């Protein structure tokens, strides 16, 4: 039996990309997965697929920027499966643009989803983990937490914030494991909301060499399956040829 089997893992941003791939992989390894995102039709299809294959999955509509909704999501996971072992805060947005474009609405959206979403998850799940004396936060940052590129100033800032919050949480807790996942270039829907044409074209060029979401899912599984006394604090996953 692996250390993933029989664990309950709640996943935000589970309707596509890394979240979707991780849900499939963890379910295959015996975890019960609770899926959250705004697009419930995709969540329902994914949960049905996992359950049809003998796995265990359920879902709920989730807006990570809403603290009350996040609390309900955590509570629903526990109500559905009886406990919560891991919260994978994976939801994120990336509308890249030059600062000179002054797209303040997009800046605020990144701050709300990428930073407040993670904080809302911590706020909801930390009391649960502290009460049971164990738990695991896995937070999706980015290679942008370590490298800043033009058009990515605000996005990279939010992902550095995820890294810093995760590191602070790790230092504060003696019983809860904390892992920051930093993907390099991955072929996902992230960035589909870019409105600046030059930034959109740059991302297409950047993604000519990219990882599949499954590569990141394996990194998440690696962190979860470690023995209880082992905390994988950070995993950076890049394409072999990447210079960033």
N, C-alpha and C positions, 0 to 999 in steps of 0.2 A: 504494500500500500504506500503510495506516495504521500507527501505532506500536503498535496493539493486535494486529494480525495476527501470528500465529505465536508470540505470547507464551503462556506457561503460567501460569495463575492458579489458585491454591488458595483456596477459599472455605469458611470455617466458617459454621455456621448457614445452610446452603444448602438446607434442606428446605422453606422457606417464605419469604414476605415479601421483604425486601430481598435476601437472599442468593439466593433462587430467581430473582427478577427480574434480578439482576445476572448470574447464570450464563447466562441466556437471551440477554441483550443482548451480553455479551462473546463468546459463542459465535457469534452472528450476525455479529460484527465480525471473526471469524477467530481468536480465541484458543482455546487448549485449556484446558478448565476441569476442575479436580479438586474434587469436591464432598464436604464433610464435615458430618455431623450425627449425631444419635442415631437418627433415624427413617429407617432405610436403605430401607424400602419406598418412601418418597417420593423419596429420592435416586435409586433405581433407575429409577423412572418418569420423573424429570426427565432423567437421563442418556440413557435410551432415546429420549426425545422429541428431545433435542438431536442425538443421533447419527443418528436417522431423517431429520432435516432436513439432514444433511450436515456437521454440526458435529462437534467432538471433545470427549467428556466421559467421565469415569470417576468413581468414588465410593468412599468408605470410611467405615465407621462411626467416629464421632469423639466423644469426650467431652473438651472443651477444658480441663476442670479437671484432667485426668490428664496430667502432663508427658510421661510415656513414650508415651502414646497420641498426643499431639501430635507428638512426634518421629517416630513411625511414620507419621503422616499426611504429614508433609513428605517423609520418605524415600520413601513410596509414590508421591507425586506425581512425584518425580524418576525413580523406577523406571518409572513408567507413560509419562511424556512426555519423559524425557531431561534435563530441567532444571526450574528454578523461577524465574520472573521476578517474580511478585507473590504476596504472601500477604494476603488480605483477611480480617482478623479481625472477623467480623461477629456471631458468636454472642453472645446477651445475654438476660437475663431482667429482668422489671420487676414484681415483686409489691409494688405501692405500698401503704403503710399509714402511719398516724400513728405517730410514735415512741412515744407513750403506750400503743400497743397491744402494744409489747414483743415483736414477732414476730422474735425473734433468729435462728431457723432461716432465715427468709426473708432477713434481713440478710446472714447468712453465705453463703447461696446466691448473692446478688447479688455479694458480694465475690469468691467463688470463680469464678463464670462471667465476670463483667464485667471484673474486674481480673486475676485469676490466669490466666484464659483468654488474655488478650492477652499477658501476660508469657510464658506457655508458648509462644505462637506466636513471639515474638521470640527466645526461647531456642533454639527449634528451627531457625528459618530464618536468623538473623543470621550464623552461621558459613558457611552456604551462600552468602549474598549477599557476604560479605566475601571469600571465596575466589574467587568469579567476578568480583569488582570491580564488581558492579551488583546491583540488586534494588529492590523497592518494597514497603514495608509500608503497607497501608491499614487503618486502625482505625476502627470505628464507635463514635463517642461519642454525643452527643445534644445537642439544644438545652439539655438539662438540665446540660450541662457549663458553661453560661453563665447559666442562670436556675434558681433554686431555688423550688419550690412546695410547699405543705403536702402531706403524704403522700409527697413525693419526696425527703426529706432523704438517705436512704441511697442510693437510686438515683442522684440527682444527684451525690453524692459519688463513686460509682464511675465515673461518666462524666467528672467532672472529673479523676479519676485517669487515665483513658484519655488525656485531652487532655494532661496533664502528662507522662505516660510518653512519649507520641508526640513532644512537643516536646523532651524530653530526648534521645531517640533521634536526632531530627533534628540537634540540635546536635553530637552525638558522632560522627556518621558523615559522611564526605566522599564516599562513593560510593553509599550507599543512600538512596533517596528515601522520605519519610515523609509520609503524608497522613492527616489526621483528618477524617472525615465526620461532620457534626453535623446529623442530620435533625430537623426540627420534627415536627409531628403527621403521622403516617403510618398508613394503614389496614393493619395487620398483626396477627399473632397475639400480638405483644408485649403483655403485660398480661393474657393469658388466665388466668394463674396467680394473679391477685389474689384473696385470700381475704376481705378486708375489704369489706363490702358498700358502704359509702359511697364508698370509693376506686374501686370498680368502676363505680359510677354516675357518678362525676365523670369518669372516663376516657371513658365513653360520650358524655357531654355534650361533652367536649373534642374528641372525634373527629367531631363533626357536620360540621366542616370540616377535611378532611385530604387529604394527598397520597396518590397511589398509590405503591407500591414502585418503579415504573418511573422516577419522578422522581429517586429516590436512585441508582438504577442508572445513570442518565445522568451524574450527578455523579461516580460512580466511574469510568466510562468516560472522562470528560473528564480526570480526573487521570492515568489510565494513558496516554492517547494523546498526552501532551505530549512534546516532544523530550527526549532523555536529560538535557540540561543544565537542564531546567526542573522544579522541584519544587513542586507545588501543595500547600502545607502544611496548609491547612484550607478546608473547604467547608461553609458553613452553608446548608441548604436548607429553607425554610419555605413554607407556603401564603401566597399574596399577602395574604390578609386577616388573617393571624395577628398577634396582639399580643405573643406570646411568642417 
